[in-house]
Amino acid sequence: MSERARVKTGKASLIGGIAVGIAVFVLWTAVAHELAADSVPVIGLGFLVAAGIATWIRVADL
């Protein structure tokens, strides 16, 4: 009994994480544009935030 149980991940969490990440990035860029703060560093930070949230959704669904 040395085998460890493996958690089987579904595609729903992967697709959901990607969809939420894209939505967060789109909203981030829209808000940055409305606030006239749509520079490369701000958009880059938005990408990092969106990637972090997408990863969190993917991992949290395990």
Contacts in CASP RR format, 6 or more apart in sequence:
PFRMAT RR
TARGET T0000
AUTHOR 0000-0000-0000
METHOD contacts of the structure
MODEL  1
MSERARVKTGKASLIGGIAVGIAVFVLWTAVAHELAADSVPVIGLGFLVA
AGIATWIRVADL
7 62 0 8 1.000
9 61 0 8 1.000
9 62 0 8 1.000
10 61 0 8 1.000
12 61 0 8 1.000
13 57 0 8 1.000
13 58 0 8 1.000
13 61 0 8 1.000
13 62 0 8 1.000
14 58 0 8 1.000
16 57 0 8 1.000
16 58 0 8 1.000
17 53 0 8 1.000
17 54 0 8 1.000
17 55 0 8 1.000
17 57 0 8 1.000
17 58 0 8 1.000
18 54 0 8 1.000
20 53 0 8 1.000
20 54 0 8 1.000
20 57 0 8 1.000
21 50 0 8 1.000
21 51 0 8 1.000
21 53 0 8 1.000
21 54 0 8 1.000
21 57 0 8 1.000
22 50 0 8 1.000
24 46 0 8 1.000
24 49 0 8 1.000
24 50 0 8 1.000
24 53 0 8 1.000
24 54 0 8 1.000
25 46 0 8 1.000
25 47 0 8 1.000
25 50 0 8 1.000
28 43 0 8 1.000
28 46 0 8 1.000
28 49 0 8 1.000
28 50 0 8 1.000
29 38 0 8 1.000
29 43 0 8 1.000
29 46 0 8 1.000
32 38 0 8 1.000
32 42 0 8 1.000
32 43 0 8 1.000
32 46 0 8 1.000
END
